[in-house]
Amino acid sequence: MPDVLTILLASIFLPLFPMSMVFNAILDNIKQCWLRVLLIIFWPLIGLVIVTNSNLEIPDWVLPLALTTSFLYSLRMLTLREVNQWSGFLATSFWGLLWLPIIQGMSADILYWFAISMSVPLTLLVLLSAGLEKRFGAAYTGLYGGLARTIPRYAGVLVTVVVAATATPLFPTFFIMLDMIVEIVSSKPIAALGLLSIWLLWSWAGARLIQGLIVGRASKFKVTDMKLNAIGFYSIVLISLIGSGIYLGGVIL
C-alpha cells in the first residue's frame, strides 16, 4: 500500500483532520457505556498497529496537520456542554499528537504505552458520565450544578479524573507532553509553542467543565452519592496512573 494511503487510513485512528470526524461521529452514536470504553481504549491502538507495522516515510505535512487538528479540537472543547462529547474531543486532541513521537522514531512499546496512558482517564470520565446520565437523565454542564453539595463523593472523584485527563502532574499525559516539548523545542520552537497552547486549552476546558458541574447551588434532584466500593475502584486506577506516570517520566525524560 502506498505511504499516502497508509497514512490516510492511520489518520482515522490517530486523528488528522478531516478524518478525525469519523471517531466522534461513531462515539456520538454509541449509547452503551461499555462500548464507549472499548472504543476509546482500542481506537488509537489500531492506528499504532497500522503505523508500526508499515515502513512509512512520514511526509512533512503530517506534523503541522497533527498540531492543527489537536489545537482545533482542544479549542472547541471550551464550548462543549455534553460530557461524552467533551471526552471524545479531548481523545481526538490527544491521539492526534501521537504523530509527533512517531515522527521522532519512538519505539512501538513506548507508543502503545503513550496511547493507553492517554486513554485510561478518558474511560473513567465515560464511566462517570454514565453515572450522571443514570442519576439525572443527561450529562450536561450547567444543567444541574452544585454536585459538590448534592453528591460530594462523586464530585471529588470527578474533579480528580478531569485533572488526570488534562495532563496534570504526576499523571502520565503530563510526562508525555513534557517529553514531546523537550524533543521538539530545539528543532521546531513554533511547534513547541503550539504544544504548550494545546496543553493550556486542555486545562482551561477542564476548569470550565468542573465549574459547570461542581460549582453552584445544590440541585433539587434527590440522588444517591457514589458508593464506597466505587470510590475504591476509581482510587486504585488513579493511584496506578500516578505510579505509571512517575515510572514513565523516568523512562522517557
Secondary structure as GFF3:
##gff-version 3
##sequence-region A 1 253
A	DSSP	alpha_helix	3	13	.	.	.	ID=ss1
A	DSSP	alpha_helix	21	28	.	.	.	ID=ss2
A	DSSP	alpha_helix	33	52	.	.	.	ID=ss3
A	DSSP	alpha_helix	62	76	.	.	.	ID=ss4
A	DSSP	three_ten_helix	77	79	.	.	.	ID=ss5
A	DSSP	alpha_helix	83	96	.	.	.	ID=ss6
A	DSSP	alpha_helix	99	103	.	.	.	ID=ss7
A	DSSP	alpha_helix	108	136	.	.	.	ID=ss8
A	DSSP	alpha_helix	147	150	.	.	.	ID=ss9
A	DSSP	alpha_helix	152	165	.	.	.	ID=ss10
A	DSSP	alpha_helix	172	185	.	.	.	ID=ss11
A	DSSP	alpha_helix	189	214	.	.	.	ID=ss12
A	DSSP	alpha_helix	228	252	.	.	.	ID=ss13
###
